[in-house]
Amino acid sequence: MADAVDADELLRRIRGARDWAIQEEGRLLAEAEAASGPDGAAVPAGAAKAFSVVRSVLDKIIEPGRDPGTA
């Protein structure tokens, strides 16, 4: 079984995951823009949306009272 982590370490890991989701979302959006035709852009755009949702959830964990529209 894995070792227990304290709250600071857990928050650090969540922030790292959020930063990674932001990075991947941006990369996939750029890939979708560079793709030729709507069919070529659909997969990266859909994946970018998934990372956007993950980022939104992690933002709510980090700052529960913050409006997601202000991020």
Phi and psi in radians as a Rosetta constraint file:
Dihedral C 1 N 2 CA 2 C 2 CIRCULARHARMONIC -1.250 0.35
Dihedral N 2 CA 2 C 2 N 3 CIRCULARHARMONIC 2.676 0.35
Dihedral C 2 N 3 CA 3 C 3 CIRCULARHARMONIC -1.201 0.35
Dihedral N 3 CA 3 C 3 N 4 CIRCULARHARMONIC 2.602 0.35
Dihedral C 3 N 4 CA 4 C 4 CIRCULARHARMONIC -1.272 0.35
Dihedral N 4 CA 4 C 4 N 5 CIRCULARHARMONIC 2.591 0.35
Dihedral C 4 N 5 CA 5 C 5 CIRCULARHARMONIC -2.068 0.35
Dihedral N 5 CA 5 C 5 N 6 CIRCULARHARMONIC 2.648 0.35
Dihedral C 5 N 6 CA 6 C 6 CIRCULARHARMONIC -1.431 0.35
Dihedral N 6 CA 6 C 6 N 7 CIRCULARHARMONIC 3.029 0.35
Dihedral C 6 N 7 CA 7 C 7 CIRCULARHARMONIC -1.088 0.35
Dihedral N 7 CA 7 C 7 N 8 CIRCULARHARMONIC -0.660 0.35
Dihedral C 7 N 8 CA 8 C 8 CIRCULARHARMONIC -1.123 0.35
Dihedral N 8 CA 8 C 8 N 9 CIRCULARHARMONIC -0.735 0.35
Dihedral C 8 N 9 CA 9 C 9 CIRCULARHARMONIC -1.161 0.35
Dihedral N 9 CA 9 C 9 N 10 CIRCULARHARMONIC -0.705 0.35
Dihedral C 9 N 10 CA 10 C 10 CIRCULARHARMONIC -1.091 0.35
Dihedral N 10 CA 10 C 10 N 11 CIRCULARHARMONIC -0.772 0.35
Dihedral C 10 N 11 CA 11 C 11 CIRCULARHARMONIC -1.114 0.35
Dihedral N 11 CA 11 C 11 N 12 CIRCULARHARMONIC -0.696 0.35
Dihedral C 11 N 12 CA 12 C 12 CIRCULARHARMONIC -1.060 0.35
Dihedral N 12 CA 12 C 12 N 13 CIRCULARHARMONIC -0.743 0.35
Dihedral C 12 N 13 CA 13 C 13 CIRCULARHARMONIC -1.174 0.35
Dihedral N 13 CA 13 C 13 N 14 CIRCULARHARMONIC -0.690 0.35
Dihedral C 13 N 14 CA 14 C 14 CIRCULARHARMONIC -1.139 0.35
Dihedral N 14 CA 14 C 14 N 15 CIRCULARHARMONIC -0.746 0.35
Dihedral C 14 N 15 CA 15 C 15 CIRCULARHARMONIC -1.102 0.35
Dihedral N 15 CA 15 C 15 N 16 CIRCULARHARMONIC -0.686 0.35
Dihedral C 15 N 16 CA 16 C 16 CIRCULARHARMONIC -1.094 0.35
Dihedral N 16 CA 16 C 16 N 17 CIRCULARHARMONIC -0.707 0.35
Dihedral C 16 N 17 CA 17 C 17 CIRCULARHARMONIC -1.159 0.35
Dihedral N 17 CA 17 C 17 N 18 CIRCULARHARMONIC -0.685 0.35
Dihedral C 17 N 18 CA 18 C 18 CIRCULARHARMONIC -1.128 0.35
Dihedral N 18 CA 18 C 18 N 19 CIRCULARHARMONIC -0.751 0.35
Dihedral C 18 N 19 CA 19 C 19 CIRCULARHARMONIC -1.092 0.35
Dihedral N 19 CA 19 C 19 N 20 CIRCULARHARMONIC -0.685 0.35
Dihedral C 19 N 20 CA 20 C 20 CIRCULARHARMONIC -1.150 0.35
Dihedral N 20 CA 20 C 20 N 21 CIRCULARHARMONIC -0.714 0.35
Dihedral C 20 N 21 CA 21 C 21 CIRCULARHARMONIC -1.098 0.35
Dihedral N 21 CA 21 C 21 N 22 CIRCULARHARMONIC -0.688 0.35
Dihedral C 21 N 22 CA 22 C 22 CIRCULARHARMONIC -1.092 0.35
Dihedral N 22 CA 22 C 22 N 23 CIRCULARHARMONIC -0.768 0.35
Dihedral C 22 N 23 CA 23 C 23 CIRCULARHARMONIC -1.087 0.35
Dihedral N 23 CA 23 C 23 N 24 CIRCULARHARMONIC -0.817 0.35
Dihedral C 23 N 24 CA 24 C 24 CIRCULARHARMONIC -1.166 0.35
Dihedral N 24 CA 24 C 24 N 25 CIRCULARHARMONIC -0.666 0.35
Dihedral C 24 N 25 CA 25 C 25 CIRCULARHARMONIC -1.047 0.35
Dihedral N 25 CA 25 C 25 N 26 CIRCULARHARMONIC -0.811 0.35
Dihedral C 25 N 26 CA 26 C 26 CIRCULARHARMONIC -1.106 0.35
Dihedral N 26 CA 26 C 26 N 27 CIRCULARHARMONIC -0.727 0.35
Dihedral C 26 N 27 CA 27 C 27 CIRCULARHARMONIC -1.105 0.35
Dihedral N 27 CA 27 C 27 N 28 CIRCULARHARMONIC -0.757 0.35
Dihedral C 27 N 28 CA 28 C 28 CIRCULARHARMONIC -1.238 0.35
Dihedral N 28 CA 28 C 28 N 29 CIRCULARHARMONIC -0.610 0.35
Dihedral C 28 N 29 CA 29 C 29 CIRCULARHARMONIC -1.132 0.35
Dihedral N 29 CA 29 C 29 N 30 CIRCULARHARMONIC -0.701 0.35
Dihedral C 29 N 30 CA 30 C 30 CIRCULARHARMONIC -1.133 0.35
Dihedral N 30 CA 30 C 30 N 31 CIRCULARHARMONIC -0.686 0.35
Dihedral C 30 N 31 CA 31 C 31 CIRCULARHARMONIC -1.134 0.35
Dihedral N 31 CA 31 C 31 N 32 CIRCULARHARMONIC -0.692 0.35
Dihedral C 31 N 32 CA 32 C 32 CIRCULARHARMONIC -1.154 0.35
Dihedral N 32 CA 32 C 32 N 33 CIRCULARHARMONIC -0.686 0.35
Dihedral C 32 N 33 CA 33 C 33 CIRCULARHARMONIC -1.164 0.35
Dihedral N 33 CA 33 C 33 N 34 CIRCULARHARMONIC -0.586 0.35
Dihedral C 33 N 34 CA 34 C 34 CIRCULARHARMONIC -1.426 0.35
Dihedral N 34 CA 34 C 34 N 35 CIRCULARHARMONIC -0.278 0.35
Dihedral C 34 N 35 CA 35 C 35 CIRCULARHARMONIC -1.202 0.35
Dihedral N 35 CA 35 C 35 N 36 CIRCULARHARMONIC 2.591 0.35
Dihedral C 35 N 36 CA 36 C 36 CIRCULARHARMONIC -1.603 0.35
Dihedral N 36 CA 36 C 36 N 37 CIRCULARHARMONIC 2.187 0.35
Dihedral C 36 N 37 CA 37 C 37 CIRCULARHARMONIC 1.417 0.35
Dihedral N 37 CA 37 C 37 N 38 CIRCULARHARMONIC 2.763 0.35
Dihedral C 37 N 38 CA 38 C 38 CIRCULARHARMONIC -1.176 0.35
Dihedral N 38 CA 38 C 38 N 39 CIRCULARHARMONIC -0.536 0.35
Dihedral C 38 N 39 CA 39 C 39 CIRCULARHARMONIC -1.201 0.35
Dihedral N 39 CA 39 C 39 N 40 CIRCULARHARMONIC -0.657 0.35
Dihedral C 39 N 40 CA 40 C 40 CIRCULARHARMONIC -1.221 0.35
Dihedral N 40 CA 40 C 40 N 41 CIRCULARHARMONIC -0.451 0.35
Dihedral C 40 N 41 CA 41 C 41 CIRCULARHARMONIC -1.573 0.35
Dihedral N 41 CA 41 C 41 N 42 CIRCULARHARMONIC -0.248 0.35
Dihedral C 41 N 42 CA 42 C 42 CIRCULARHARMONIC -1.117 0.35
Dihedral N 42 CA 42 C 42 N 43 CIRCULARHARMONIC -0.771 0.35
Dihedral C 42 N 43 CA 43 C 43 CIRCULARHARMONIC -1.157 0.35
Dihedral N 43 CA 43 C 43 N 44 CIRCULARHARMONIC -0.920 0.35
Dihedral C 43 N 44 CA 44 C 44 CIRCULARHARMONIC -1.134 0.35
Dihedral N 44 CA 44 C 44 N 45 CIRCULARHARMONIC -0.568 0.35
Dihedral C 44 N 45 CA 45 C 45 CIRCULARHARMONIC -1.172 0.35
Dihedral N 45 CA 45 C 45 N 46 CIRCULARHARMONIC -0.693 0.35
Dihedral C 45 N 46 CA 46 C 46 CIRCULARHARMONIC -1.156 0.35
Dihedral N 46 CA 46 C 46 N 47 CIRCULARHARMONIC -0.702 0.35
Dihedral C 46 N 47 CA 47 C 47 CIRCULARHARMONIC -1.163 0.35
Dihedral N 47 CA 47 C 47 N 48 CIRCULARHARMONIC -0.665 0.35
Dihedral C 47 N 48 CA 48 C 48 CIRCULARHARMONIC -1.084 0.35
Dihedral N 48 CA 48 C 48 N 49 CIRCULARHARMONIC -0.677 0.35
Dihedral C 48 N 49 CA 49 C 49 CIRCULARHARMONIC -1.105 0.35
Dihedral N 49 CA 49 C 49 N 50 CIRCULARHARMONIC -0.684 0.35
Dihedral C 49 N 50 CA 50 C 50 CIRCULARHARMONIC -1.093 0.35
Dihedral N 50 CA 50 C 50 N 51 CIRCULARHARMONIC -0.741 0.35
Dihedral C 50 N 51 CA 51 C 51 CIRCULARHARMONIC -1.163 0.35
Dihedral N 51 CA 51 C 51 N 52 CIRCULARHARMONIC -0.573 0.35
Dihedral C 51 N 52 CA 52 C 52 CIRCULARHARMONIC -1.101 0.35
Dihedral N 52 CA 52 C 52 N 53 CIRCULARHARMONIC -0.722 0.35
Dihedral C 52 N 53 CA 53 C 53 CIRCULARHARMONIC -1.164 0.35
Dihedral N 53 CA 53 C 53 N 54 CIRCULARHARMONIC -0.744 0.35
Dihedral C 53 N 54 CA 54 C 54 CIRCULARHARMONIC -1.058 0.35
Dihedral N 54 CA 54 C 54 N 55 CIRCULARHARMONIC -0.799 0.35
Dihedral C 54 N 55 CA 55 C 55 CIRCULARHARMONIC -1.035 0.35
Dihedral N 55 CA 55 C 55 N 56 CIRCULARHARMONIC -0.733 0.35
Dihedral C 55 N 56 CA 56 C 56 CIRCULARHARMONIC -1.089 0.35
Dihedral N 56 CA 56 C 56 N 57 CIRCULARHARMONIC -0.753 0.35
Dihedral C 56 N 57 CA 57 C 57 CIRCULARHARMONIC -1.127 0.35
Dihedral N 57 CA 57 C 57 N 58 CIRCULARHARMONIC -0.778 0.35
Dihedral C 57 N 58 CA 58 C 58 CIRCULARHARMONIC -1.134 0.35
Dihedral N 58 CA 58 C 58 N 59 CIRCULARHARMONIC -0.632 0.35
Dihedral C 58 N 59 CA 59 C 59 CIRCULARHARMONIC -1.060 0.35
Dihedral N 59 CA 59 C 59 N 60 CIRCULARHARMONIC -0.708 0.35
Dihedral C 59 N 60 CA 60 C 60 CIRCULARHARMONIC -1.184 0.35
Dihedral N 60 CA 60 C 60 N 61 CIRCULARHARMONIC -0.546 0.35
Dihedral C 60 N 61 CA 61 C 61 CIRCULARHARMONIC -1.230 0.35
Dihedral N 61 CA 61 C 61 N 62 CIRCULARHARMONIC -0.745 0.35
Dihedral C 61 N 62 CA 62 C 62 CIRCULARHARMONIC -1.240 0.35
Dihedral N 62 CA 62 C 62 N 63 CIRCULARHARMONIC -0.787 0.35
Dihedral C 62 N 63 CA 63 C 63 CIRCULARHARMONIC -2.284 0.35
Dihedral N 63 CA 63 C 63 N 64 CIRCULARHARMONIC 1.449 0.35
Dihedral C 63 N 64 CA 64 C 64 CIRCULARHARMONIC -1.025 0.35
Dihedral N 64 CA 64 C 64 N 65 CIRCULARHARMONIC -0.574 0.35
Dihedral C 64 N 65 CA 65 C 65 CIRCULARHARMONIC -1.579 0.35
Dihedral N 65 CA 65 C 65 N 66 CIRCULARHARMONIC -0.062 0.35
Dihedral C 65 N 66 CA 66 C 66 CIRCULARHARMONIC -1.418 0.35
Dihedral N 66 CA 66 C 66 N 67 CIRCULARHARMONIC 2.443 0.35
Dihedral C 66 N 67 CA 67 C 67 CIRCULARHARMONIC -1.284 0.35
Dihedral N 67 CA 67 C 67 N 68 CIRCULARHARMONIC 2.169 0.35
Dihedral C 67 N 68 CA 68 C 68 CIRCULARHARMONIC -1.083 0.35
Dihedral N 68 CA 68 C 68 N 69 CIRCULARHARMONIC -0.375 0.35
Dihedral C 68 N 69 CA 69 C 69 CIRCULARHARMONIC -1.255 0.35
Dihedral N 69 CA 69 C 69 N 70 CIRCULARHARMONIC -0.280 0.35
Dihedral C 69 N 70 CA 70 C 70 CIRCULARHARMONIC -1.644 0.35
Dihedral N 70 CA 70 C 70 N 71 CIRCULARHARMONIC -0.064 0.35
